[in-house]
Amino acid sequence: MDNLLPWVTQHFAGGPFILQQDWAPSHGSRSTLAVLEAHFPGFLDKNLWPASSPDLNPMDFSVWGMLEGKIAGKVFATVDDLKAALEVAWASIDDGYLRRTVNSVKKRLRACVKARGSNFEILL
């Protein structure tokens, strides 16, 4: 909450958004769910968001590739060096790019429904 809530407040400024999470085991704990329910009403619970759906997750279909491109070809001596480089790369991403990526989710969801859950990227 020390990171997520201030980030959401800064980037969405009270505007509409939906929190999507990856449902790692710790993210489904009672304490996490209580925080989500208190601060993010309408978040997509695991019954509404398909598991293992990278084509529908903006981090997977767009952002990770951009981050990878920003650090490609570099060698990192430690995991901490890699983390630091990713943090610098993340900070350099234009907010407009992130907004366009997030705004594309609705189109991707419609294409997924049209393809009945099968491969839908050809429809985009």
Salt bridges, closest charged atoms under 4 A:
ASP22 OD1 - HIS27 ND1 2.57
ASP95 OD1 - HIS11 NE2 3.61
GLU121 OE2 - ARG108 NH2 2.47
